[in-house]
Amino acid sequence: MKINQRDILNVDFLFPNGKTKNHYAIVVSNNDLIEAEGFVYLALITSKDYHSEYYFELSDDMILNFKFSKKSYVKCHILMVTVDNILSSRVGTIKKAPFEQIRSKIIESIF
């Protein structure tokens, strides 16, 4: 399956403590990087609303072809890198305008 920037995937998210847990995540790396290197940067999506200074709240109108069952947030300070050939579970896509806001929030949160 071809992975693209802004895709929402269902993945086994690897946390900084070395544990994994099934979560939704947004592909944040650009398509040229995915194509050239074969790896993908993902931002965690969760229903936990703590650390508001680092999250971006999602709403159903920001997403194409999918609705979350709970209120959901992109944790802009929690990223994972993985290889694209193990990813296979796309569930939806973030629209361009909210993705740009998410990208800005990631930069603000990390840098």
Secondary structure, 3 states (H helix, E strand, C coil): CCCCCCEEEEEEEECCCCCEEEEEEEECCCHHHHHHHCEEEEEEEECCCCCHHHEEECCHHHEECCCCCCCCEEEEEEEEEEEHHHCCCEEEEECHHHHHHHHHHHHHHHC
